[in-house]
Amino acid sequence: MNQRENMTAILEGRQPDYYGNFFNAVKIVSDPIRMADVCPADGQEHRDSWGTTCIRLPDAPGKHPHITDENKVVKDIEKWREQLAIPPVQGLDWSKAKAEVEALDRNETFVMFWSAQGLFERSHFLMGMEDAFCAYLEDPDEMTAMLRAIADFKIASIREAYEQIRPDIVYFHDDWGSKQNLFLPPEVWREVIKPLHAEIVQATHDLGMMFIHHADCICEPLVEDMVEMGIDAWQGVIPQNDIVAIQRRTGGKLAMIGGVDSAAIDTEEATEEEIRAEVRRCIDEYCPAGRFFPALTSHLFHKRNSDIALEELASYGRAWAAAHPVA
């Protein structure tokens, strides 16, 4: 099997050559919508296409919003229509993305459109976390109206990406919680976020693409909702969620990618055996239920640790597949 065939086998519950990270078979292209929001890793402030001030430190895996009372885009949720300028979707230069796609063998590689900053993330990127929390609880109607506009942008960007490069997958980022709990009460999330998110998933499926949702946080209270919305796979699932219980509750309807406790093995003190043991624990505990892709849940800052973990994922994931054939 090539990489795409192997990952498709896991996704469909068939026998793979090895169990490993779904993203081994993926190419994330440099589309102009996402690239407009890339932040240089220079530790300096940069505004993204929505006007949010972001900073990315050297060697950091990603950017973070740096919101102050002076630079926040939406200072008053009741005036968001006046204060928010939504970036364009059409008329952009897709030549680099098209060239990257044309260079691929799509029989071997999935093409992925990365849609960063989903509904919740974009709301706090625009307002700051404190103001966004207050708006969700105190003025849900106006927050919903603003999220409607953000969702319309997301749907339009997915449709434009389909017209330009025909991706196989939409990779949608929206962290709905921390490593301890959800950010919003589940009933608020279901009232405000879920209906719009479901529309985005449906728009993806209407075009024949897979929807992978990234959330390296607690989402356990929402997993039935994720299945109901039609999310095909949850990427970044951390073991602070009860993954075995989630597999049982969802009946195999939600594929998952992750499971390795990256934070626990990303220290100078972590021994080689501890790193390998955590990888093996992940595979032993979560792969028996099927439709599980063992992987690191976040970037490891210690290269030695990363090299050991990835080597163990490759070797043990292959040995485990051979020793546990799918019936």
Salt bridges, closest charged atoms under 4 A:
GLU12 OE1 - ARG14 NH2 2.93
ASP31 OD2 - ARG34 NE 3.94
ASP37 OD2 - ARG122 NH2 3.77
ASP42 OD2 - HIS46 NE2 3.01
GLU45 OE2 - HIS66 NE2 3.48
ASP48 OD2 - ARG122 NH1 3.00
ASP69 OD1 - LYS72 NZ 3.26
ASP131 OD2 - LYS72 NZ 2.68
GLU142 OE1 - ARG81 NH1 2.87
ASP152 OD1 - ARG148 NH2 2.85
ASP168 OD2 - ARG4 NH1 3.44
ASP168 OD2 - ARG106 NH2 3.14
ASP175 OD1 - HIS214 NE2 3.58
GLU199 OE1 - ARG148 NH2 2.86
ASP216 OD1 - HIS214 NE2 3.22
GLU220 OE2 - ARG249 NH1 3.82
GLU224 OE1 - ARG249 NH2 2.70
ASP225 OD2 - ARG190 NH2 2.93
ASP225 OD1 - LYS194 NZ 2.78
GLU228 OE1 - LYS194 NZ 3.12
ASP232 OD2 - HIS205 NE2 2.79
ASP266 OD1 - HIS302 ND1 2.82
GLU272 OE2 - ARG276 NE 2.91
GLU273 OE2 - ARG280 NH2 2.45
GLU278 OE2 - ARG281 NH2 2.73
GLU285 OE1 - ARG281 NH1 3.15
ASP307 OD2 - LYS303 NZ 2.70
GLU311 OE1 - ARG276 NH1 2.55
GLU312 OE1 - ARG276 NH1 2.52
GLU312 OE2 - ARG280 NH1 3.26
